[in-house]
Each structure stands twice: as C-alpha cells, then as structure tokens.
Amino acid sequence: MPHFKIRLYFDDDSWLGPGKIELLERIAAAGSIAAASREMNMSYKRAWDLVAEMNRIFGQPVVSAQMGGRHGGGAELTPLGRCLIARFRAIEATCNATAAAEIDAIEALRQPAAS
C-alpha cells in the first residue's frame, strides 16, 4: 500500500524523519538506547549520534539517559521527546488521510509487473 514518508527539514543539515521518530519510540519502549539500537540493527554510536542531533536541532534534550554501570544504564524520553513523537505521527496521519483519494487513484494506475 502506498504511503508517505515525511521529513521535516529545518535547514539542509537538520531534519526530523521517520527513522529518528522510530528510534525515540523504541527508546521509550525499551528504556534503553542500546536496546533500541539493537532492535533497529543500528550501532549504539549511530543511535547516540541521532539523539545528539535531535538535541541540537531542538536546543534541549529529547532523551534523559543514565550512564551504564554494573547493572547498565537506562534512558527515557523527555517531555519534548514524547511531544515530538505525538506531533510527527499526527502530521503523518493528517497527510495520509488528506491524500487518501489521490493515493488510491495513483495506485489504480499501476500495472501488474510482467512475469
């Protein structure tokens, strides 16, 4: 089924898209940046870099993390992080609902793949 993948560009080097939102969702669910990165088949460093990038874009933390130790650390979303998920998913839903008829019309134009 066709669908949108939306990115919000703040400038050429700063955007918020579905991958960053998924990372936040997985951090919220797992309570850990490491666990979220493993679930997404992403390096721990890459996950931290994306969190740092979001912190830079918004000028405040999106994740509150406790450093690991003998029993490991943990992470939870800040109110900003939770708000970003809700607002981004609302934008996606609005865009998909608004464009549903046009998406269906485009899908109807597709020809079956030749075997």
C-alpha positions as CSV (number, residue, x, y, z in Angstrom):
1,M,0.0,0.0,0.0
2,P,1.5,3.4,-0.9
3,H,2.1,5.7,1.9
4,F,4.1,8.9,2.8
5,K,7.5,9.0,4.4
6,I,7.7,12.5,5.7
7,R,10.8,14.5,6.7
8,L,10.6,17.9,8.3
9,Y,13.5,20.0,7.2
10,F,14.7,22.8,9.4
11,D,17.6,23.5,7.1
12,D,19.8,21.5,4.7
13,D,21.5,19.7,7.6
14,S,18.7,19.4,10.1
15,W,15.6,17.3,9.8
16,L,13.2,15.1,11.7
17,G,12.0,12.0,9.9
18,P,10.5,8.5,10.5
19,G,13.8,6.9,11.4
20,K,14.5,9.3,14.3
21,I,10.9,9.1,15.4
22,E,11.1,5.3,15.4
23,L,14.3,5.5,17.4
24,L,12.6,7.6,20.1
25,E,9.6,5.2,20.1
26,R,12.0,2.2,20.7
27,I,13.9,4.0,23.4
28,A,10.6,4.8,25.1
29,A,9.5,1.1,24.9
30,A,12.9,-0.5,25.8
31,G,14.1,2.1,28.4
32,S,17.5,1.9,26.8
33,I,19.3,3.5,23.9
34,A,21.4,0.3,23.5
35,A,18.3,-1.9,23.2
36,A,16.6,0.4,20.8
37,S,19.7,0.5,18.6
38,R,19.9,-3.3,18.6
39,E,16.2,-3.6,17.6
40,M,16.9,-1.2,14.7
41,N,20.1,-3.0,13.6
42,M,21.9,0.2,14.2
43,S,25.2,0.8,16.0
44,Y,25.0,2.2,19.5
45,K,27.2,5.1,18.4
46,R,24.8,5.9,15.5
47,A,21.8,5.9,17.9
48,W,23.6,8.3,20.2
49,D,24.6,10.5,17.3
50,L,20.9,10.7,16.2
51,V,19.9,11.6,19.7
52,A,22.6,14.2,19.9
53,E,21.4,15.6,16.5
54,M,17.9,15.9,17.8
55,N,19.1,17.6,20.9
56,R,21.0,20.1,18.7
57,I,18.0,20.7,16.5
58,F,15.7,21.5,19.4
59,G,18.2,23.1,21.7
60,Q,17.3,20.7,24.6
61,P,17.4,17.0,25.4
62,V,14.9,14.6,23.8
63,V,16.2,11.7,25.9
64,S,17.3,11.5,29.5
65,A,20.0,8.8,29.9
66,Q,21.8,7.4,32.9
67,M,25.3,6.1,32.3
68,G,25.8,2.4,32.5
69,G,27.4,0.7,35.3
70,R,27.5,-2.8,36.8
71,H,23.8,-3.2,36.0
72,G,23.7,-1.0,33.0
73,G,22.1,2.4,32.5
74,G,18.8,3.4,31.2
75,A,17.1,6.0,29.1
76,E,13.7,7.7,29.0
77,L,12.2,10.3,26.8
78,T,11.9,13.9,28.0
79,P,8.6,15.6,27.6
80,L,10.0,17.1,24.4
81,G,10.8,13.6,23.0
82,R,7.3,12.4,23.8
83,C,5.8,15.5,22.2
84,L,7.9,15.1,19.0
85,I,6.6,11.5,18.5
86,A,2.9,12.6,19.0
87,R,3.2,15.6,16.7
88,F,5.1,13.8,14.0
89,R,2.7,10.9,14.0
90,A,-0.2,13.4,13.8
91,I,1.3,15.0,10.8
92,E,1.7,11.6,9.1
93,A,-1.9,10.7,9.8
94,T,-3.2,14.0,8.6
95,C,-1.2,13.8,5.4
96,N,-2.3,10.3,4.6
97,A,-5.9,11.0,5.4
98,T,-5.9,14.2,3.3
99,A,-4.3,12.5,0.3
100,A,-6.0,9.1,0.6
101,A,-8.2,9.5,-2.5
102,E,-5.2,10.7,-4.6
103,I,-3.1,7.9,-3.4
104,D,-5.8,5.4,-4.3
105,A,-6.0,7.0,-7.8
106,I,-2.3,6.7,-8.3
107,E,-2.3,3.1,-7.1
108,A,-5.1,2.3,-9.5
109,L,-2.8,3.4,-12.4
110,R,-0.1,0.9,-11.6
111,Q,0.2,-2.0,-14.0
112,P,0.9,-5.5,-12.7
113,A,4.6,-6.5,-13.0
114,A,5.3,-8.7,-16.0
115,S,6.3,-12.2,-15.1
